[in-house]
Amino acid sequence: MIVRAVTDTNDWTFGKGRNDYKSNSDAIIQNIKTRLQSFKGDCFFAATEGADWWNLLGGKSLLAVQLAVTSIILNTDGVTGIVSLSVNLDKSRNATIQYQVTSVYSVTQPLSGIVKIGGL
């Protein structure tokens, strides 16, 4: 798996040749982050992708957020399972998601990441 790398502000990288791409485990981590940050209906060619963050972060159901996050992670190409998942919500409609997953590239060593969503 190969994907174009993105910056900390989620812009595509250019001008560094092959260093502008991520592969294998790094690509899966970036795909998980990108998919979690996607809003349902925000992209015209993938209207059903992403989470309904407007309603999920405004609601009071942590379980609904956890289920949405679990679904997004498990449906990411290359992910084979979730080892651990932690979702923290605050009163300002911010979410911090920490996860460890197994993938086709990391059967024995889980991949981990942190994704922050908020300010809605």
Order of alpha helices (4+ residues) and beta strands (2+ residues): beta-beta-alpha-alpha-alpha-beta-beta-beta
